[in-house]
Amino acid sequence: MFRTNPSREFQPETVNIEDLVPQDHLLRKINETIDFSFIAEKCRPLYCQDNGRPCIDPVMLFKMLLIGYLYGIRSERRLIE
């Protein structure tokens, strides 16, 4: 039986994140210029190695706060969106 699906709601779409952000974007320049690995090393002694839940990456949290500051986003919920 031949049928067509007029609705495209559930059709998968492949998106490349690299295509969404322009090459000359400010956040790309910051990421290329600054090595954020020092944050993980500074925070490592503050976390327990064998107890508790796994942590959220401190580097990601710092980058989120930096983006919030740069773009004037005051709410954490807005920042996550």
N, C-alpha and C positions, 0 to 999 in steps of 0.2 A: 504494500500500500504506500502510495506517495503522499507525503504531507510536507508542507512548509511551515516553518516556525516564524511567525511575524514578530514575535517578541525576542529581543536580543538581550534581555535582562540577565540570563544565566549563561551567556556565552563567555568563556574564559578569554582574558586579554592579557597579553604579556607586556609588562612595563619594565623598562630599564631605568633604574634610578639615576644613572649617570646622564641620561637624556633629559631628565626633569630639571636639573640644576645647571645653569649656564657655566661654562668653563671659567669665566671671569668674575664669578660671584664672590662676594666678600667672605662667606663662610668657607669656600674652597681655599681661598688665599690664607685664611687663618689656619686652617687644618694643615696646609702645606708648610707654613712658616713655623708654627709652634709645635714642639714635641710635648704632648700632654702626659707622657709616661711617668714623669716625676710625681704626679698626683697619686698614682697607684702605690708607688714606693713610700710616699709620705703617710698614706692611710693604712698600709698593711699592718703596722703594729697596733692599730686601734680596733681591729677585728679579731675575734676569737677564731682559732684555726680548727677546733674540733667540737664546737658547740653552737647551737643556734641555727637559724635559717641562712641560706646562701644570701649574700648581699647583692645589692644592685651595684653595678660597676661604678666606683667613685669618679672615674674619668667621665663617664656618660652624665652623671649628675652635675659635675662641674661644667661640662659643655652646655647642658640645658640651662643652667643659671646664667652662663655667659650669653647665650642666645637671648634669654629673657631680658637681660640688661641691655644688650645691643638694640633690640627691637622694641623695648618699652613694654614688655609683657609682664604684668604684675602678678597675675594669677597662675598658680601651678597647673590648674586644670586647662587653662588656655594654652599654656606652654606645651603640655602634652599633646593637645590637639594639633 
